[in-house]
Amino acid sequence: MEIRDNERLAFHIGEVVRGSRKFENAATSVSRMILGRGVKKSTRAGQTTFEFGFFRGGRKHVVGWFDEINDLVNFVKDAAEGGSSQEMAFVLVGEPGNGKTFFVESLCSAYRQFIAQPENRRYTFEFVGLEELGRYGNIGVIQSQTFEDPLVLAMNLGVSKDQNKERLAKTGFEDHDIDRLYGDYRPLGACTEFIWNDILTHCDGDVERALGFVRIVPVPIAESLGTVTGKYSARDKITSSATDLLGEEDLSRLLNLKDTSNPYKYNIRRGAIARVAGGGIHFSDELFKNKKDLVQIYLQVIQNRTIELDGYRWPIDTLIIATSNNWEYNRFTGEREEAPIKDRCRICYVSHNTDYRLQQVLNRYAIGSEKKVTVTGEGLHEDPNLVYALSVAVTLTRLPHSDKLTPIEMMKLEAGETAGEKNVKTLAEIKGMLNANPDVTKRWGQKGIGHRGLGRVVQIMLAMPETHEGKCLFAKDCFEAAEREILDYIPDAVDREKFMKDLKVARKLYRGEIKTSIFNAYRDDPEAIRKDVIAYVNMIIGMDSDQLGPDKIWRYRDPQTGEMKAIKVEERFIDSVESRLGLSTRERKETFRTSIRKIYGQKVSTEPNYDFMDNEALVKAVTDVRLESDVAGAASLVGALANRANEENVRIYNRMIETMLNKLNYCRTCAQKTIEYFCEKTDED
């Protein structure tokens, strides 16, 4: 029996004293991991929120989830500080396909990487040389079944707690350090304590000699073995049993143990909880789908933080995170006798993502990062409008219909954009009213096409013959695919009707984008409309300036570049835009101008690149005015593009196609289809 010096308990304690190794509970480790990456304060949809950098790193990071992440961080932080959270589980409840499982698995993956770092590595101990005791048959080495920390053993070496504290004080710990250690004190597990007492008896009570049977080893970090982080998914009610969580009696051990009362006869690592009991994370997927006796086991594990088998107890240190879909949660809470388990859970209601800008990042996840090819092996192009079209299509289905805000106003306010004269306070009122509903399914963002549904929409598009024939994922096809998804996967007739109406609104938004894109192509400038919108804003700011001369030239400093620029205030252009906006009286025009100036003043200091392109009504008005002035209206441009019977129309068409190919990221297929769609009368306001 050879134990190297760096494997002895005294060496490990010395490393903890020096700070190169740590003794901390699971919640403290997770809290340190998250907060160590920094916190930023920001405002979203009119509400203050905190952005945790930990969740935003990596190629495929968590998108959105501002309130949910804040709830989790404060839950873990409270548990680390000894609050009531240390006796509770954190449960994410929401619709399928809104990212619950992805979020928890991302957290677990990051925690494994964090624990793998030398300064954060967790250690446990094992008893060696047990052949010398003559009571364990062919079993020579027994590792702590719950991966207990060596400091837990150090705090339980003798019967007297005072003697154990004195022994720790001699190793270099200060009194306040010892008090901190005992803040995380827990007794040894049943089998560990039984074996340790056997060793002490064999050594005539000599602790130092008994420690010669103890070897310190790192806790294995293996996702496939479920150590440090482990997942238990709800199983079929017939095949699942308590063994899956707690373990069971092991016949092979019984054949080796002389004393059948030895708790080591139970192989608790056969269960999922023991493998994460040494400062890990236990992930229970679909917690409330388990049968009642397993849920009762979770109640005991969550509340007491122990594994119990036939009266034997193994204290554990683990962070318990679970998920549940709305239907199972409602069914479970409807059974009043199950209230105690709900009382031991911190419930966090997860909505679908309702920010259409953030949804564009999720769309990239759904489409995939790999270059796609057709069934014939040729490259498959993506329409530059595809991500936007998918984003508005699915986001609008997740927003409720309200008398206070239109779907477009709600969508824009949720994304932090302007929505005319409507205020984010109105949006907050709608959210507050919905979230007060005891029925979870009727709360904010709880219905709509989820991420899995979005994935199916992309799959339907990929299965369309025209996609492969044209070698392009054409944006307009996503609406047809979304309709198929709604008809096939939305069982409720009321929801189906609502989602179909939302798709009509999304089509109109898409058409607005197309009109802007077509005009940019006509002007041979990818930012033609954007420049015209900014020009209108600068004109109405300049016309109110004391420095505006008789020549109507206003000089200003560009907030984006810091350079001095000059612009001529064209009152005819301003009046034309405002007429398109339906502003007929001087009072209404001045009110609108004041609101634009106010937005400019608020945005320019924090977002110097802000361009008012989120103001759909303004963009549409500017586009219509420029179309009228440049090509005698949209109808004339449609006529020129649709009727290519003369040389001039052919020249315009070909020039626009070239601009779309070379400057706007279209391919020939989606460029031609987009022009054809522009020439149609469908989806007009």
C-alpha positions as CSV (number, residue, x, y, z in Angstrom):
1,M,0.0,0.0,0.0
2,E,1.9,3.0,-1.3
3,I,0.5,6.5,-0.9
4,R,2.6,9.4,-2.4
5,D,3.1,12.5,-0.3
6,N,1.0,14.7,-2.6
7,E,-1.9,12.2,-2.1
8,R,-2.1,12.5,1.6
9,L,-4.7,14.5,3.5
10,A,-2.1,16.7,5.2
11,F,-0.8,17.8,1.8
12,H,-4.3,18.6,0.5
13,I,-5.1,20.7,3.6
14,G,-1.8,22.6,3.2
15,E,-2.8,23.4,-0.4
16,V,-6.2,24.7,0.8
17,V,-4.5,26.8,3.4
18,R,-2.2,28.3,0.7
19,G,-5.2,29.0,-1.6
20,S,-4.1,26.8,-4.5
21,R,-7.1,24.4,-3.8
22,K,-10.6,25.3,-2.6
23,F,-13.2,24.0,-0.3
24,E,-16.6,25.4,-1.3
25,N,-20.1,24.1,-1.9
26,A,-21.7,23.7,-5.3
27,A,-23.7,26.9,-5.2
28,T,-20.6,28.9,-4.3
29,S,-18.6,27.4,-7.2
30,V,-21.4,28.1,-9.7
31,S,-21.9,31.6,-8.4
32,R,-18.2,32.3,-8.6
33,M,-18.1,30.9,-12.1
34,I,-20.9,33.1,-13.4
35,L,-20.1,36.4,-11.6
36,G,-16.4,36.0,-12.4
37,R,-17.1,36.9,-16.0
38,G,-18.6,40.3,-15.2
39,V,-22.0,42.0,-14.9
40,K,-23.3,45.0,-16.9
41,K,-26.4,47.0,-16.2
42,S,-28.6,47.8,-19.2
43,T,-32.2,48.7,-20.1
44,R,-34.5,46.5,-22.2
45,A,-38.1,47.3,-23.1
46,G,-38.1,50.1,-20.5
47,Q,-36.9,47.9,-17.7
48,T,-33.5,47.7,-16.0
49,T,-31.8,44.4,-16.4
50,F,-28.4,42.9,-15.7
51,E,-26.3,41.3,-18.5
52,F,-24.1,38.4,-17.3
53,G,-21.1,38.0,-19.7
54,F,-20.8,34.3,-18.7
55,F,-23.9,33.4,-20.7
56,R,-23.0,35.4,-23.8
57,G,-19.7,33.8,-24.7
58,G,-19.0,31.0,-27.2
59,R,-20.1,30.1,-30.7
60,K,-23.6,29.0,-29.7
61,H,-24.4,31.0,-26.6
62,V,-27.7,31.6,-24.8
63,V,-29.8,34.3,-26.5
64,G,-32.2,36.5,-24.5
65,W,-33.4,34.9,-21.2
66,F,-32.7,38.2,-19.3
67,D,-35.2,37.7,-16.5
68,E,-34.6,33.9,-16.3
69,I,-30.9,34.3,-16.1
70,N,-31.3,37.0,-13.4
71,D,-33.5,34.7,-11.4
72,L,-31.1,31.8,-11.6
73,V,-28.0,33.9,-10.7
74,N,-29.8,35.3,-7.6
75,F,-31.1,31.9,-6.7
76,V,-27.5,30.4,-6.8
77,K,-26.1,33.5,-5.1
78,D,-28.6,33.1,-2.2
79,A,-27.8,29.4,-1.8
80,A,-24.1,30.2,-1.7
81,E,-24.7,32.7,1.0
82,G,-26.7,30.2,3.1
83,G,-30.1,31.5,2.3
84,S,-33.3,29.5,1.9
85,S,-32.4,28.6,-1.7
86,Q,-29.9,26.0,-0.5
87,E,-32.9,23.8,0.5
88,M,-34.7,24.3,-2.8
89,A,-34.5,23.3,-6.5
90,F,-34.6,25.7,-9.4
91,V,-37.3,24.7,-11.9
92,L,-37.7,26.2,-15.4
93,V,-41.4,25.9,-16.6
94,G,-42.4,26.7,-20.1
95,E,-43.6,25.6,-23.5
96,P,-41.6,22.9,-25.3
97,G,-38.9,24.3,-27.7
98,N,-38.2,27.5,-25.9
99,G,-34.6,26.6,-24.8
100,K,-35.0,25.2,-21.3
101,T,-32.9,22.0,-21.8
102,F,-30.4,23.9,-24.0
103,F,-29.9,26.4,-21.3
104,V,-29.3,23.9,-18.5
105,E,-27.0,21.7,-20.6
106,S,-25.0,24.8,-21.6
107,L,-24.6,25.7,-17.9
108,C,-23.5,22.1,-17.1
109,S,-21.0,22.0,-19.9
110,A,-19.5,25.3,-18.8
111,Y,-19.3,24.1,-15.2
112,R,-17.4,21.0,-16.3
113,Q,-14.9,23.2,-18.0
114,F,-14.7,25.4,-15.0
115,I,-14.1,22.5,-12.6
116,A,-11.4,21.1,-15.0
117,Q,-9.2,24.2,-14.3
118,P,-6.4,23.3,-11.8
119,E,-7.4,26.1,-9.4
120,N,-11.0,25.0,-9.3
121,R,-10.5,21.2,-9.4
122,R,-12.5,19.2,-6.9
123,Y,-11.0,16.4,-4.8
124,T,-12.3,13.4,-2.9
125,F,-10.7,10.6,-1.0
126,E,-10.6,6.8,-1.1
127,F,-9.7,4.1,1.4
128,V,-6.9,1.9,0.3
129,G,-5.2,-1.3,1.7
130,L,-8.5,-2.6,3.1
131,E,-7.2,-6.2,2.6
132,E,-5.3,-5.6,5.8
133,L,-8.5,-5.2,7.8
134,G,-9.7,-8.7,6.6
135,R,-13.4,-7.6,6.6
136,Y,-13.8,-6.6,2.9
137,G,-12.9,-9.8,1.0
138,N,-11.4,-8.9,-2.4
139,I,-12.3,-5.3,-2.1
140,G,-9.0,-3.4,-1.6
141,V,-10.0,0.2,-2.5
142,I,-13.2,2.0,-1.7
143,Q,-13.8,5.5,-2.9
144,S,-16.3,7.9,-1.3
145,Q,-19.5,7.1,-3.1
146,T,-20.7,10.7,-2.9
147,F,-17.3,12.2,-3.8
148,E,-17.0,13.8,-0.4
149,D,-14.4,16.5,-0.1
150,P,-11.3,15.7,1.9
151,L,-12.1,18.7,4.2
152,V,-15.4,16.9,5.1
153,L,-13.3,14.0,6.3
154,A,-10.9,16.4,8.2
155,M,-13.9,17.9,10.0
156,N,-15.1,14.3,11.0
157,L,-11.8,12.6,11.9
158,G,-12.7,12.2,15.6
159,V,-15.8,12.1,17.6
160,S,-15.3,15.5,19.2
161,K,-15.9,18.6,17.0
162,D,-13.5,20.6,19.2
163,Q,-10.7,18.1,18.7
164,N,-11.2,18.3,15.0
165,K,-11.1,22.1,15.0
166,E,-7.9,21.9,17.1
167,R,-6.3,19.5,14.6
168,L,-7.3,21.9,11.7
169,A,-5.8,24.9,13.6
170,K,-2.5,23.1,13.8
171,T,-2.4,22.8,10.0
172,G,-2.3,26.6,9.5
173,F,-6.0,27.6,9.4
174,E,-6.9,30.8,11.3
175,D,-10.0,30.8,13.6
176,H,-12.1,32.7,11.0
177,D,-11.1,30.2,8.3
178,I,-12.2,27.3,10.5
179,D,-15.5,29.0,11.2
180,R,-16.0,29.4,7.4
181,L,-15.2,25.7,6.8
182,Y,-17.7,24.7,9.4
183,G,-20.3,26.9,7.7
184,D,-20.3,24.2,5.0
185,Y,-20.0,21.3,7.5
186,R,-21.8,18.0,6.9
187,P,-21.3,14.6,8.4
188,L,-19.7,11.7,6.6
189,G,-21.9,9.4,4.5
190,A,-23.1,6.2,6.1
191,C,-20.6,3.9,4.3
192,T,-17.7,6.3,4.6
193,E,-18.2,6.7,8.4
194,F,-18.6,2.9,8.8
195,I,-15.3,2.2,7.0
196,W,-13.5,5.0,8.7
197,N,-14.5,3.6,12.1
198,D,-13.4,0.1,11.0
199,I,-10.0,1.6,10.1
200,L,-9.8,3.5,13.4
201,T,-10.6,0.3,15.3
202,H,-7.9,-1.5,13.4
203,C,-5.4,1.2,14.2
204,D,-6.4,1.3,18.0
205,G,-7.8,4.8,17.6
206,D,-4.6,6.3,16.3
207,V,-5.9,8.9,13.8
208,E,-2.5,9.6,12.2
209,R,-1.9,5.9,11.5
210,A,-5.5,5.5,10.2
211,L,-4.8,8.3,7.7
212,G,-2.3,6.0,6.1
213,F,-5.3,4.2,4.6
214,V,-6.6,7.4,3.0
215,R,-5.6,8.7,-0.4
216,I,-6.7,12.0,-1.9
217,V,-7.7,11.9,-5.6
218,P,-9.3,14.3,-8.1
219,V,-13.0,13.9,-8.7
220,P,-13.4,12.4,-12.2
221,I,-15.0,14.9,-14.7
222,A,-16.8,12.7,-17.2
223,E,-20.0,13.8,-19.0
224,S,-20.7,10.2,-20.2
225,L,-20.5,8.9,-16.6
226,G,-22.7,11.6,-15.2
227,T,-20.1,12.8,-12.6
228,V,-19.9,16.4,-11.5
229,T,-22.9,17.1,-13.8
230,G,-25.6,14.5,-14.4
231,K,-29.0,14.5,-16.2
232,Y,-32.0,12.4,-15.3
233,S,-34.8,12.4,-17.8
234,A,-38.3,11.3,-16.9
235,R,-38.9,7.7,-17.9
236,D,-41.8,5.4,-18.6
237,K,-43.8,4.9,-15.4
238,I,-43.3,1.1,-15.5
239,T,-39.5,1.0,-16.1
240,S,-38.5,3.9,-13.8
241,S,-37.8,3.3,-10.2
242,A,-36.1,4.8,-7.1
243,T,-32.9,2.9,-8.1
244,D,-32.4,5.3,-11.0
245,L,-32.0,8.1,-8.4
246,L,-30.7,6.5,-5.2
247,G,-29.0,3.3,-6.1
248,E,-29.6,-0.2,-4.7
249,E,-28.2,-3.1,-2.8
250,D,-25.2,-4.7,-4.7
251,L,-25.0,-8.5,-4.5
252,S,-21.3,-8.6,-5.5
253,R,-20.4,-6.3,-2.5
254,L,-22.5,-8.5,-0.2
255,L,-20.4,-11.5,-1.2
256,N,-17.2,-9.7,-0.1
257,L,-18.4,-7.9,3.1
258,K,-18.2,-9.9,6.3
259,D,-20.5,-7.5,8.1
260,T,-23.8,-7.4,6.3
261,S,-24.8,-4.3,8.2
262,N,-22.0,-2.4,6.4
263,P,-23.8,0.4,4.4
264,Y,-21.2,-0.2,1.6
265,K,-23.5,-3.0,0.5
266,Y,-25.5,-0.3,-1.2
267,N,-24.2,0.9,-4.5
268,I,-25.6,4.4,-4.4
269,R,-23.6,5.4,-7.5
270,R,-26.0,3.2,-9.4
271,G,-28.3,6.2,-8.9
272,A,-27.9,9.6,-10.7
273,I,-27.7,11.8,-7.6
274,A,-24.7,10.3,-5.8
275,R,-22.5,10.9,-8.9
276,V,-23.1,14.6,-8.6
277,A,-23.1,14.8,-4.8
278,G,-19.6,16.2,-4.4
279,G,-20.3,19.7,-5.5
280,G,-22.0,19.0,-8.8
281,I,-25.2,19.9,-10.7
282,H,-28.1,17.5,-11.0
283,F,-30.4,18.2,-14.0
284,S,-33.8,16.7,-13.8
285,D,-35.4,17.0,-17.2
286,E,-39.3,17.1,-17.1
287,L,-39.4,16.7,-13.3
288,F,-43.2,16.6,-13.0
289,K,-43.5,13.9,-15.6
290,N,-42.0,11.4,-13.2
291,K,-44.4,9.1,-11.3
292,K,-45.3,10.1,-7.8
293,D,-42.9,8.0,-5.8
294,L,-39.9,9.5,-7.7
295,V,-41.2,13.0,-7.1
296,Q,-41.5,12.2,-3.4
297,I,-37.8,11.1,-3.5
298,Y,-37.0,14.4,-5.0
299,L,-38.8,16.1,-2.2
300,Q,-36.6,14.4,0.4
301,V,-33.4,15.0,-1.6
302,I,-34.2,18.7,-2.2
303,Q,-35.3,19.5,1.3
304,N,-32.7,17.5,3.4
305,R,-29.9,17.3,0.8
306,T,-29.4,13.6,1.7
307,I,-29.7,10.2,0.0
308,E,-31.6,7.8,2.2
309,L,-31.8,4.0,1.8
310,D,-33.2,1.8,4.5
311,G,-32.4,4.3,7.2
312,Y,-28.8,5.0,6.1
313,R,-28.0,8.5,5.1
314,W,-25.5,10.1,2.7
315,P,-25.4,13.9,2.9
316,I,-24.9,15.5,-0.5
317,D,-23.7,18.8,-1.9
318,T,-25.4,19.5,-5.2
319,L,-27.3,22.2,-7.1
320,I,-30.6,20.8,-8.4
321,I,-32.0,22.3,-11.6
322,A,-35.1,20.9,-13.3
323,T,-37.4,21.6,-16.2
324,S,-41.0,21.1,-17.0
325,N,-43.4,21.9,-19.8
326,N,-46.6,23.9,-19.0
327,W,-49.1,21.1,-19.4
328,E,-47.3,18.7,-17.0
329,Y,-46.7,21.5,-14.4
330,N,-50.4,22.5,-14.5
331,R,-51.5,18.8,-14.2
332,F,-49.1,18.3,-11.2
333,T,-50.1,21.5,-9.3
334,G,-53.8,20.6,-9.9
335,E,-53.2,17.7,-7.5
336,R,-53.3,19.5,-4.2
337,E,-51.7,16.7,-2.2
338,E,-48.5,17.4,-4.2
339,A,-48.1,20.9,-2.9
340,P,-45.0,20.2,-0.7
341,I,-42.8,19.5,-3.7
342,K,-43.9,22.8,-5.4
343,D,-43.2,24.5,-2.1
344,R,-39.6,23.3,-2.3
345,C,-39.1,24.6,-5.8
346,R,-38.2,28.1,-7.1
347,I,-40.4,28.2,-10.2
348,C,-39.1,30.3,-13.1
349,Y,-41.6,30.7,-15.9
350,V,-39.8,30.7,-19.3
351,S,-41.4,32.4,-22.3
352,H,-40.5,32.1,-25.9
353,N,-38.1,34.8,-27.1
354,T,-40.2,37.8,-28.1
355,D,-37.5,40.1,-29.3
356,Y,-37.4,39.9,-33.1
357,R,-33.9,41.2,-33.3
358,L,-32.5,38.6,-30.9
359,Q,-34.6,36.0,-32.8
360,Q,-32.4,36.6,-35.8
361,V,-29.5,35.1,-33.9
362,L,-31.7,32.1,-33.0
363,N,-32.6,31.8,-36.7
364,R,-29.0,31.4,-37.5
365,Y,-28.9,28.5,-35.0
366,A,-31.9,26.9,-36.7
367,I,-30.6,27.4,-40.2
368,G,-27.2,26.0,-39.2
369,S,-23.6,27.2,-39.7
370,E,-22.6,24.6,-42.2
371,K,-22.8,25.5,-45.9
372,K,-25.9,23.8,-47.3
373,V,-26.1,22.1,-50.7
374,T,-28.9,20.9,-52.9
375,V,-29.8,17.3,-53.4
376,T,-27.7,17.4,-56.6
377,G,-24.7,18.5,-54.6
378,E,-24.7,22.2,-55.7
379,G,-24.3,25.1,-53.3
380,L,-27.5,26.4,-51.7
381,H,-27.8,30.2,-51.4
382,E,-29.7,32.0,-48.6
383,D,-31.9,35.0,-49.5
384,P,-30.6,38.0,-47.6
385,N,-34.1,38.6,-46.3
386,L,-34.6,35.1,-45.0
387,V,-33.4,35.7,-41.4
388,Y,-35.6,38.8,-41.1
389,A,-38.7,37.1,-42.6
390,L,-38.3,34.1,-40.3
391,S,-37.8,36.4,-37.4
392,V,-41.0,38.4,-37.8
393,A,-43.0,35.3,-38.8
394,V,-42.3,33.4,-35.6
395,T,-42.0,36.4,-33.2
396,L,-45.4,37.8,-34.0
397,T,-47.1,34.4,-33.2
398,R,-45.6,34.7,-29.7
399,L,-47.1,38.1,-29.0
400,P,-50.6,38.5,-27.7
401,H,-53.3,40.5,-29.5
402,S,-54.2,43.6,-27.5
403,D,-56.5,46.6,-27.9
404,K,-53.7,48.9,-26.5
405,L,-51.0,48.0,-29.0
406,T,-51.0,46.7,-32.6
407,P,-48.8,43.5,-33.1
408,I,-46.2,45.6,-35.0
409,E,-46.0,48.2,-32.2
410,M,-45.7,45.5,-29.6
411,M,-42.9,43.8,-31.6
412,K,-41.0,47.0,-32.0
413,L,-41.3,48.1,-28.3
414,E,-40.2,44.7,-27.2
415,A,-37.1,45.0,-29.3
416,G,-36.3,48.4,-27.8
417,E,-37.4,50.3,-31.0
418,T,-39.7,53.2,-31.4
419,A,-43.4,52.7,-32.2
420,G,-44.7,56.1,-33.1
421,E,-46.2,57.7,-30.0
422,K,-46.7,54.5,-28.1
423,N,-44.8,54.0,-24.9
424,V,-43.0,51.1,-23.4
425,K,-45.1,51.6,-20.3
426,T,-48.1,50.4,-22.2
427,L,-46.2,47.2,-23.1
428,A,-45.2,46.8,-19.4
429,E,-48.9,47.1,-18.5
430,I,-49.8,44.4,-21.0
431,K,-47.1,42.1,-19.7
432,G,-48.1,42.7,-16.0
433,M,-51.7,41.9,-16.7
434,L,-50.9,38.7,-18.6
435,N,-48.3,37.5,-16.0
436,A,-50.9,37.9,-13.2
437,N,-52.9,35.1,-14.8
438,P,-52.7,31.9,-12.7
439,D,-52.9,29.8,-15.9
440,V,-49.2,29.7,-17.0
441,T,-50.2,29.0,-20.7
442,K,-51.8,32.5,-20.9
443,R,-48.8,34.4,-19.7
444,W,-46.6,36.6,-21.8
445,G,-44.8,34.7,-24.6
446,Q,-46.1,31.3,-23.5
447,K,-47.7,30.5,-26.9
448,G,-46.4,30.7,-30.4
449,I,-44.0,28.9,-32.8
450,G,-41.1,27.7,-30.7
451,H,-37.5,26.9,-31.6
452,R,-38.3,23.4,-32.7
453,G,-41.2,24.7,-34.8
454,L,-38.8,27.1,-36.3
455,G,-36.5,24.2,-37.1
456,R,-39.3,22.4,-38.8
457,V,-40.1,25.5,-40.9
458,V,-36.6,25.5,-42.2
459,Q,-36.8,21.8,-42.9
460,I,-40.0,22.3,-44.9
461,M,-38.3,25.0,-46.9
462,L,-35.4,22.6,-47.6
463,A,-37.8,20.0,-48.8
464,M,-39.4,22.2,-51.3
465,P,-38.6,21.3,-54.9
466,E,-38.3,24.9,-55.9
467,T,-35.6,25.4,-53.3
468,H,-33.3,22.9,-54.9
469,E,-34.3,23.8,-58.5
470,G,-33.4,27.4,-57.9
471,K,-30.5,26.6,-55.6
472,C,-31.7,29.2,-53.1
473,L,-33.7,29.4,-49.8
474,F,-36.1,32.2,-51.0
475,A,-37.4,34.2,-48.0
476,K,-41.0,34.4,-49.2
477,D,-41.3,30.6,-49.0
478,C,-40.9,30.7,-45.2
479,F,-44.5,32.0,-44.9
480,E,-45.8,29.0,-46.8
481,A,-43.7,26.7,-44.6
482,A,-44.8,28.5,-41.4
483,E,-48.5,27.9,-42.5
484,R,-47.7,24.2,-42.9
485,E,-46.2,24.2,-39.4
486,I,-49.2,25.9,-37.9
487,L,-51.7,23.5,-39.6
488,D,-49.7,20.4,-38.6
489,Y,-48.5,21.1,-35.1
490,I,-50.9,23.6,-33.5
491,P,-53.9,21.6,-32.1
492,D,-56.0,24.5,-30.8
493,A,-58.3,26.1,-33.4
494,V,-58.2,29.5,-31.7
495,D,-54.4,29.5,-31.7
496,R,-54.2,28.4,-35.3
497,E,-56.5,31.3,-36.4
498,K,-54.5,33.8,-34.3
499,F,-51.1,32.6,-35.8
500,M,-52.5,32.8,-39.3
501,K,-53.4,36.4,-38.8
502,D,-49.9,37.0,-37.4
503,L,-48.4,35.6,-40.6
504,K,-50.4,38.1,-42.6
505,V,-48.9,40.9,-40.6
506,A,-45.4,39.4,-41.0
507,R,-45.9,39.2,-44.8
508,K,-46.7,43.0,-44.9
509,L,-43.5,43.7,-42.9
510,Y,-41.5,41.5,-45.3
511,R,-43.0,43.4,-48.3
512,G,-41.9,46.7,-46.7
513,E,-38.4,45.3,-46.5
514,I,-38.6,44.3,-50.2
515,K,-39.8,47.7,-51.3
516,T,-36.8,49.3,-49.5
517,S,-34.4,46.7,-51.0
518,I,-35.8,47.3,-54.6
519,F,-35.4,51.0,-54.3
520,N,-31.9,50.6,-53.1
521,A,-31.2,48.4,-56.1
522,Y,-32.8,51.0,-58.4
523,R,-30.6,53.7,-56.9
524,D,-27.5,51.4,-57.1
525,D,-26.8,52.1,-53.5
526,P,-27.3,49.5,-50.6
527,E,-28.0,52.4,-48.2
528,A,-30.0,54.8,-50.4
529,I,-33.2,54.7,-48.2
530,R,-31.2,54.8,-45.0
531,K,-29.4,57.9,-46.1
532,D,-32.7,59.6,-47.1
533,V,-34.3,58.8,-43.8
534,I,-31.3,60.2,-41.9
535,A,-31.5,63.2,-44.3
536,Y,-35.1,63.9,-43.3
537,V,-34.2,63.6,-39.6
538,N,-31.3,66.1,-40.0
539,M,-33.5,68.5,-42.0
540,I,-36.2,68.8,-39.3
541,I,-33.5,69.2,-36.6
542,G,-31.7,71.8,-38.8
543,M,-34.9,73.8,-39.6
544,D,-35.4,74.4,-35.9
545,S,-31.8,75.6,-35.4
546,D,-30.7,79.2,-34.8
547,Q,-27.7,78.6,-37.1
548,L,-29.9,77.9,-40.2
549,G,-29.0,80.6,-42.8
550,P,-31.1,82.2,-45.5
551,D,-29.6,79.7,-48.0
552,K,-31.3,76.9,-45.9
553,I,-27.9,75.3,-45.3
554,W,-27.4,73.7,-41.8
555,R,-24.0,72.6,-40.6
556,Y,-23.7,69.9,-38.0
557,R,-21.3,67.4,-36.5
558,D,-22.0,63.8,-37.6
559,P,-22.3,61.7,-34.3
560,Q,-21.0,58.7,-36.2
561,T,-17.8,60.2,-37.5
562,G,-17.4,63.4,-35.5
563,E,-16.9,65.3,-38.8
564,M,-18.6,68.6,-39.7
565,K,-21.2,68.2,-42.5
566,A,-23.6,70.4,-44.3
567,I,-27.2,69.7,-45.4
568,K,-29.7,71.8,-47.2
569,V,-33.2,71.8,-45.7
570,E,-35.7,70.9,-48.4
571,E,-39.1,71.9,-47.1
572,R,-40.8,70.3,-50.2
573,F,-39.2,66.9,-49.3
574,I,-40.2,67.3,-45.6
575,D,-43.8,68.1,-46.5
576,S,-44.0,65.2,-48.9
577,V,-42.8,62.7,-46.3
578,E,-45.2,64.1,-43.7
579,S,-48.1,64.0,-46.1
580,R,-47.3,60.3,-46.8
581,L,-47.5,59.9,-43.0
582,G,-51.0,61.3,-43.0
583,L,-50.0,64.5,-41.1
584,S,-52.3,67.1,-42.6
585,T,-52.2,70.0,-40.1
586,R,-49.3,72.1,-38.9
587,E,-50.0,71.0,-35.3
588,R,-49.7,67.3,-36.2
589,K,-46.6,67.9,-38.2
590,E,-44.9,69.7,-35.4
591,T,-45.9,67.0,-32.9
592,F,-44.3,64.4,-35.1
593,R,-41.2,66.5,-35.6
594,T,-40.9,67.0,-31.8
595,S,-41.1,63.3,-31.2
596,I,-38.4,62.6,-33.8
597,R,-36.1,65.2,-32.3
598,K,-36.7,63.8,-28.8
599,I,-35.8,60.3,-30.0
600,Y,-32.7,61.7,-31.7
601,G,-31.6,63.4,-28.5
602,Q,-32.1,60.3,-26.4
603,K,-30.4,57.9,-28.9
604,V,-27.4,60.0,-30.1
605,S,-25.5,59.8,-26.9
606,T,-25.8,56.1,-26.3
607,E,-26.2,54.8,-29.9
608,P,-24.4,57.1,-32.4
609,N,-25.1,54.7,-35.2
610,Y,-28.9,54.8,-34.7
611,D,-30.5,55.4,-38.1
612,F,-34.4,55.4,-37.5
613,M,-34.7,52.4,-39.8
614,D,-36.8,50.7,-37.1
615,N,-39.5,53.4,-37.7
616,E,-41.5,51.5,-40.2
617,A,-43.9,54.3,-41.0
618,L,-41.1,56.8,-41.6
619,V,-39.1,54.4,-43.8
620,K,-42.2,53.6,-45.9
621,A,-43.0,57.3,-46.3
622,V,-39.5,58.2,-47.4
623,T,-39.4,55.3,-49.8
624,D,-42.7,56.3,-51.4
625,V,-41.6,59.9,-51.8
626,R,-38.3,58.9,-53.4
627,L,-40.1,56.4,-55.7
628,E,-42.5,59.2,-56.7
629,S,-39.7,61.7,-57.4
630,D,-37.3,59.4,-59.1
631,V,-39.5,57.1,-61.1
632,A,-43.0,58.7,-60.9
633,G,-44.2,56.3,-58.2
634,A,-44.0,52.7,-57.3
635,A,-46.5,51.8,-60.1
636,S,-44.2,53.2,-62.7
637,L,-41.3,51.2,-61.4
638,V,-43.5,48.1,-61.3
639,G,-44.5,48.8,-64.9
640,A,-40.9,49.2,-66.0
641,L,-39.9,45.9,-64.3
642,A,-42.9,43.9,-65.3
643,N,-43.1,45.1,-68.9
644,R,-39.6,44.7,-70.4
645,A,-40.8,45.3,-74.0
646,N,-38.6,48.3,-74.6
647,E,-34.8,48.8,-74.3
648,E,-35.0,51.3,-71.5
649,N,-37.0,48.9,-69.2
650,V,-34.6,46.0,-70.0
651,R,-31.7,48.3,-69.1
652,I,-33.3,49.2,-65.7
653,Y,-34.1,45.6,-65.0
654,N,-30.6,44.3,-65.8
655,R,-28.9,47.1,-63.8
656,M,-31.0,46.4,-60.8
657,I,-30.3,42.7,-61.0
658,E,-26.5,43.4,-61.2
659,T,-26.8,45.7,-58.1
660,M,-28.7,43.0,-56.2
661,L,-26.1,40.4,-57.1
662,N,-23.0,42.5,-56.5
663,K,-24.0,44.8,-53.6
664,L,-27.1,43.4,-51.9
665,N,-26.0,39.7,-51.5
666,Y,-28.8,38.2,-53.7
667,C,-28.3,35.4,-56.1
668,R,-29.9,35.4,-59.5
669,T,-32.8,33.2,-58.3
670,C,-33.9,35.2,-55.3
671,A,-33.2,38.5,-57.1
672,Q,-35.5,37.6,-59.9
673,K,-38.2,36.2,-57.5
674,T,-37.9,39.3,-55.3
675,I,-38.5,41.6,-58.3
676,E,-41.5,39.4,-59.4
677,Y,-42.9,39.6,-55.9
678,F,-42.5,43.4,-55.9
679,C,-44.4,43.6,-59.1
680,E,-47.4,41.7,-57.6
681,K,-50.2,43.3,-55.6
682,T,-50.1,40.7,-52.8
683,D,-49.5,41.5,-49.1
684,E,-49.9,45.3,-49.7
685,D,-51.2,47.4,-46.7
